[in-house]
Amino acid sequence: MSPKKYSNIIRFQNALSLIKKSDQKRSLLAIVFECGYYNHSHLANEIKRNTGLPSSLL
């Protein structure tokens, strides 16, 4: 596995973890930028690519 692919997996897992334990005060956009994604769409595409589920189900 390449270092870039490994880094993307870790970043994705971190984003999912933050989404799962976030409260209503923390916006999804704040999580997106904190994890290094360019925008909400970038994270939504990663969710779909890695899980096969649309991001609206999370």
Steps between C-alpha positions, in 0.01 A plus 500: 500500500636840409553766768242726332232229500575422865478869588162528324365203695611649832352839408171336399480298823569814701223689319250219560595485866447874540167485318376217721586671827430861402230693676263746338733794576767372262419539134582246236689767310729554801574127508565500125763772526650359821565168327657660195226463241444783251124521548192300597477345153855366527414317824166378359682348203748329733217357708330359193828363359607335826166372629270489200240693700378850431624749759141585597474164679775583749 
